[in-house]
Amino acid sequence: MKSLVAVVLCLVAPGVARTAVAQDAPSKVEISGGWNYMAIKDNGVDNWTHYRKGWYSDVAVNLNEPWAVVGQIAGGYSTREDVDGDIDATVHPFLIGARASLRTNPELTPYAQFLLGGTNIKVSQDGGSQSTNNLTFQVGGGVNVQLSGRFGARVAADYIRIKGNDDASVATETVQGLRLAVGLVFGFGG
């Protein structure tokens, strides 16, 4: 009987080990989405514009264990009171770039990323609006926390810089700030 148990363990153990290793390997594609906060100001003023209402979504295609290509879109919304009526401002960054992840612990995966693209900025007041698209880069990182299987949570912080556009009627000055995000992560494939 002991020999039979030993033979079964020898046959089953490699299969279990392969399954455990496969779960530690990164998913081929990771999709994430959640809440996004941005605080942005230009260099010439002390006041920050806070975009407390916001969202983000990103897709990462893992090329190998540390490296991924990332596409990210986000939205931030702010309303400021003014004597002529409320001023509504929206920002929608759309970025692509590279992410490097440290996958030594399967429960926590810290990462750093650099993204480049544009931001659509729209300002509205009393039914009129103006918008522009400005060159943007974002650098930062975060950590993915595995909750179960290929499902996890994310906390991220980034520096964002939106270049001014002299030809536009809004966002003529370069602005910079902080982006914070909290969301969920889903892994597919691999």
C-alpha angles and dihedrals in degrees: 000000000000089000091053091051090048092050092048091049091049090052097043100040097069090051092050091047092051090050092050092049091049090054090054092053114094119260113254091236129024121194120193135179140163148104121346128194125188132185112191135176138163122241095250098059137055096214120098123211108222119209098193095160108068150122139204138198129186140175122206122193108201110221093184137334099299104021132070138164110231134199117190136181126181142173131213127185131194136172122200125189116236134174089245093050137288117316114218117201126187130184125192114184115195110190143167131191150110133309128196117200130194105219102180093115116047091205097053124035114183117194142183124207144183118204131183131187138091143302126220108216120193127182120190132185130166095350095310124104142183128195142181140179116234134188110258139185129187129191128181142086149225146189133266115212115203110228100174134338108321094345123098149145130252136210116186141173127190142175110232127194123189115193118227121247114218092194094056129087091222132038096025092150125068111251132193138184152129131300123198124186138183121185153127127277127209123190124207134185130359 
